[in-house]
Structures are given as C-alpha cells and as structure tokens.
Amino acid sequence: MYCATVFHHALPAYLSDELEHVQKQALSIILPNDMSYHKRLSLCNLETLKDRRIELCNIFFYSICLNHVTS
C-alpha cells in the first residue's frame, strides 16, 4: 500500500501500461475472451490498477491532512 502511494507519481506511463497489461491478461485467462476488459473488471468488482493507485494516494493524503488538523 505505501509503495503505491510513494511511487505512483514517479511511475512512467509505459510501466503503468505494462502493469495494467498483466491484470488484463490475468482476467482474460480467468474469464471468457468475448468480454471487454472493463466488463471483466466490473464482473470481478475491480478497478484499473491506475485507479486503485490514485485512490490509495487520495486516502493517504487525506489521512495525513486529518492527522495534521487533529494534532
């Protein structure tokens, strides 16, 4: 979790795409090939890896802000 928040903004687009490709391949092995990638994600209740990294960054940022305000 912390690694994603630290390195997300430094991750080049081509590496982000490569990581997404791994998830896409895994889902194509698990689920039928006649479905789109977004349909597979929806069926498995998943988000894209980039969206998950962004969400983790947002959660981490807001937790820092809350801790700063309450301190």
NORBELHU-V454664 format. One record per run of one state. SS is the DSSP state (H for helix, E for strand, L for the rest). FROM is the first residue (numbers start at 1). TO is the last residue. If there is no record, write none. Layout:
# NORBELHU-V454664
{{SS & FROM & TO} {SS & FROM & TO}}
This chain:
# NORBELHU-V454664
{{L & 1 & 1} {H & 2 & 10} {L & 11 & 12} {H & 13 & 30} {L & 31 & 36} {H & 37 & 43} {L & 44 & 48} {H & 49 & 70} {L & 71 & 71}}
